[in-house]
Amino acid sequence: MEEIDRKIVSLLARSGRMSFTELARQAGLSVSAVHQRVRRLEQDGVIKGYAAVFDPVDIGLPLTAFVSIKPFDAAAPDDVPQRLQGLTAIEACHSVAGDENYILKVRVASPSALEELLQQIRSMAGVSTRTTVVLSTPFENRPPEL
């Protein structure tokens, strides 16, 4: 990736609603050149999309937890992500090395909602779980330094 494209991606990662005019000013290019580069980055799949950032507490999801999961039967097909795909409380699913196979990031409204979600995860995927509840989040979703 060219250095100027890295700069554009970095600027958009920090402020996805930045105007093409401001993006051009900060990148040192013309507006049309920035517009072309952004469209190419989108078409090439470098920029996957744009999203609103919100405070989970403000939308009624104050409890965040990480749930490590391990299948009961190690010989069973590895289809856990597909089995759990419909559970919208799961914000992220990461395949990991170590004792567990996956770590899930979940957001729910209450401890009882977490308990219900854990039961759903166990029954739908045939796994054991180990849960870590988040007490606070000093920072999250920081854009990478490009």
N, C-alpha and C positions, 0 to 999 in steps of 0.2 A: 504494500500500500504506500502510495506517495505521501510525503510529509505533509503536504497541504490537505490531503484527504484526512489524515490523522488529526490535523488541527480542526477541521470541520466536524468530524465525529466527536472530538473532545468538547467542542463548544456546544453541540447539540445534546450531548450527554448531560451537560450541566443545565441547559435550558432548551428543552425541546420545542418551545414556542417562539424561539428567537426569530425575528423577521429576517428575510433574505438580505435586506439592507444592512441590518446590524451584523449579521453573519459575514457579509462581504467586507464590512469595515474592519471587523476584528481579524478576519483571515487575510486581509490585504489583497482582495480580488474584486473584480466587478460583480455587480449583482447577477448579471446573466451567467457569468462563469461559475459563481457559487450555486446558482439554481441548477445548472447543468450537472455539476459535480454531485449535488445532493440527489438529484434524480437518478444518476448513474449508481451511486452508492445504494439507493433503495432498490433499483432493478437488479443489482448484483447480489442483493441479500445481505450486504454489510449492515445497513440500517433495516432492522426487522419491523419497526413500527414506532409509534409514539404513544405514551401513556400518561395519564394524570397521576400525580403523587398525592396521596391522602394520608391523614392520620387515622389509623385503624380504630382508635378510641372514639373518634368523632362519628364513625359509621357503625358503632355498636359491637366492635370486635376487639375488646381490650386485652384478651388473653392470647398470648403467643406461646407456642411450645414447639420443641423439636422432638419428633418421635422416631426413634431408631427401630427398624423392624428386621426380623429374621424369620425365614420360613420354618415351620415345624418339620417339614420333610425336605431335606437338602436335595433330593432327587426330583422334586416337583418342578414343573416348567417355570421358568422365570418370567411370569406374566403379571407381576404385582402392579406395575404402573397402569397396565390396561384395566386390571380389576378395580383399581382405586380412582380411575380417571373421573368418574362422575361425582366424587365427593368434593364439592366446591370449597369446603373449609381447608383443604390441602392447597396451600399456596405454591409449594415447590416440592419436587421429588428428586432426590439426588442418589444416584448409584454410587456406593462407596466401597473402599477396600477396608478390611478389618473384620471384626466379629459380626457386625450387622451387614445386610445387603443394601439397604436403603435408609436414608434419613429424610424424613418429611418435615417441612415447615408448615405448621397449621395455625390458623387464627380462628378463635371462637368467642362467643359472648360470655361464657361463664365456666367455672369448674365442672358443673354438671353437663354442660354442652361438650366439654372436653372428654369427660367420661363416656358419654354417648358416642362420640366420634371414635374413640379408641375401641369401643366394642364393635362398631361398624367395620373399622379397619381389620381387626382380628378375624371377624367372621367372613368378610368378603375376600380377604387375601390369604387366609390360613397361615397367619404369622403370629409370632410373639412380639410384644412391644416393650420398649424402655423409653420413658418420657422425661424430658427436661423442660420445666416451665421457665419462661423468660421473666425475670423480675423487672428489668428496664432495658432500654435500647439506646445507648449513648449516640450511636450513629448506625445508619443502614443505607443500602443502595448508593454507596458513594461511587461516582464515576471513576473509571480507571485513569491513571496518569498516562497519557499517550504522548 
